[in-house]
Amino acid sequence: MESISAPTAIAVLDTDAIEPAEIVASPAELEPATELEPDSDTELLPTVEALWRNPTELVIAENVRKTFDLNEHPDVRDSIKEFGVSIPIIAERQPDGSLHVTEGQLRALIAASVGTKKVPVWVSDADPTLPENERRISRTLMQMNVNDRRVPMVEADRADGIALMLDLGASVTRVAKGLQRKRSEIKHTAAIAASTTARGLIDSSSYSLDQLAVIAEYETLGDTDAVERLLQVPRSSFSYRAKQIAADRRETRARLEASLLYAALGFGVLTTEHDTSSTEPQILPAELLETVDSGPVTEDLITADAHRWLVYVDVEENGQLVDTLTGELVDPDHVDWDTQGNTASQPTEGRGHADSVEYRDRWIPLYFLAADQLAESGLRMRSFSQSNGEAGSERAEQLRAEAEQAATQREAARRERRRVRELNKRGLAAKERREEFLTRLLSRRTPPPQAGQFVAESLAWESDLLGSFHAPRTALNLLGVSGYTSELVTSIQSATASRAWVIVLAMVLGAFESRAGKDSWRYNDRGLQRYLRFLATVGEQLEFELVDVEQAAAGLIDFHDIDIDADVNVDAAAAATAA
């Protein structure tokens, strides 16, 4: 290898000096060592030199570390290629003048492999008076101590270091390149450093870097409720809980945005829907009221007296069909639904293409009047409008019973709407988490042992499974294949036999996943049940277990038994999955 000139610095340790002279760029710049009175310690120190040498000129001496593969250390290779060797290599000069590396063989070998021209070498002369066996024992002791007594940097300190560099003006790209890390990892680590909770957990190995970044994000936002909910679940359920929280926060933001108009009109805004099951509630739903002349309470009447009223904006899932480009409302009868999923097809005259529209949630105002405002509102309760006022009259008791029944039915209907909405949100979060798991599962080179029986049984029960709507596209997405079927066929042709079976499994899983909706918890689909139970089985070793809505879809529990007022019960989930 062609050598290039490089400055050589020499630091001499002898009985006239207790510490080496400062290493500088060239011999001409060396300061003379300070001479001190010799003592017993300095008399034992060997003469050493700090040199720059081409790594190909070094001889790898006997080393206790024999089992290694340079290709298994890409981070070290990239670091040396970028910055060179920073920690000096230790070598002994033999009588023939050759330099034998006694510590730092990996640095020397990697530096030579990446073409590093010069490396720092700390050189001492081999003691000719030592017997060969003693020299080898001393060398082995030194090598083992150097390797075993290294103190690794804790991840919290690493995070602080990354955050410091970014604060000092280094770009994410520069830090990522310098540390041989992905840019996303650098961003996440910097966020973790700014979070007391996440930073305190980074060395516990309880959470992944991505999970800690989620905790850090919520803590930075001051969302202590989200942080607490995330810390309540194990690593295997973290993704599901995080997606639940994200869905809750999106819905809250959307609700507040939809409420702004009513706040501007003078309404008081409710952030939660109140329980009105009592016959004497503190706030009265508008549908329970009427005017003094038995007329209905219209929206115009309510708006005209807005300062007395409260409004809760409720969501109707998929309540309106809109144009995806303009957001304008579209009549479903004006859509050619036969064109769905086929961009090349032309809709019939006078109708739009099905792929140009989508259903979106619709926000509906629910109006309430504070009970203490009833007397001054000019309204009255409908239930007792016909009472003659006699406390013990038969008519009053009948009306009271009717009021109680109506209140009970109203509350049951409200809770049922809430149950459907909440379980659908959980179903969507579960689907997103499940697709992440499927992507990870299908990135393997070999299928899980249970795959063959599952695929055979699925195709036996449903011979047309692979031709179901959206099945091919879902399979392509799970496999990370862009484009169309031709790209999938190309990947199949170059795949090993085991990998080809993974692709077959992906096609079957994609077919099932394409028909698994957010509301699958309410249906008795035998195919989906078989599919979800298969995922539960293969997920045991991959930190994946079915959550409550998936258990309901799998037929393991009754969805009516799911507690919608609590987060997922992980222990119950694991027990039901095992059953």
Sequence and secondary structure as in RCSB ss.txt:
>XXXX:A:sequence
MESISAPTAIAVLDTDAIEPAEIVASPAELEPATELEPDSDTELLPTVEALWRNPTELVIAENVRKTFDLNEHPD
VRDSIKEFGVSIPIIAERQPDGSLHVTEGQLRALIAASVGTKKVPVWVSDADPTLPENERRISRTLMQMNVNDRR
VPMVEADRADGIALMLDLGASVTRVAKGLQRKRSEIKHTAAIAASTTARGLIDSSSYSLDQLAVIAEYETLGDTD
AVERLLQVPRSSFSYRAKQIAADRRETRARLEASLLYAALGFGVLTTEHDTSSTEPQILPAELLETVDSGPVTED
LITADAHRWLVYVDVEENGQLVDTLTGELVDPDHVDWDTQGNTASQPTEGRGHADSVEYRDRWIPLYFLAADQLA
ESGLRMRSFSQSNGEAGSERAEQLRAEAEQAATQREAARRERRRVRELNKRGLAAKERREEFLTRLLSRRTPPPQ
AGQFVAESLAWESDLLGSFHAPRTALNLLGVSGYTSELVTSIQSATASRAWVIVLAMVLGAFESRAGKDSWRYND
RGLQRYLRFLATVGEQLEFELVDVEQAAAGLIDFHDIDIDADVNVDAAAAATAA
>XXXX:A:secstr
              TT SS     SSGGG          TTGGG   EEEEEE GGG EE   S     GGG HH
HHHHHHHH   S EEEEE TTS EEEEE HHHHHHHHHTT   EEEEEEE  TTS HHHHHHHHHHHHHHHHHT 
    HHHHHHHHHHHHHTT  HHHHHHHHT  HHHHHHHHHHHT HHHHHHTTTTSS HHHHHHHHHHHHTT HH
HHHHHHTS HHHHHHHHHHHHHHHHHHHHHHHHHHHHHHTT EE SS     SSS SEEEGGGEEETTS B  HH
HHHHTGGGEEEEEEEEEEEEEEETTT  B  GGGEEGGGTT TT    TT EEGGGEEEEEEEEEEEEEEGGGHH
HHTEEESTTTT  S TT HHHHHHHHHHHHHHHHHHHHHHHHHHHHHHHHHHHHHHHHHHHHHHHHTTSSS  TT
HHHHHHHHHHH TTGGGSTTHHHHHHHHHT  SSHHHHHHHHHTS HHHHHHHHHHHHHHHHHHT  TTGGGS  
HHHHHHHHHHHHHGGGTT    HHHHHHTTSS GGGS TTS   HHHHHHHHH 
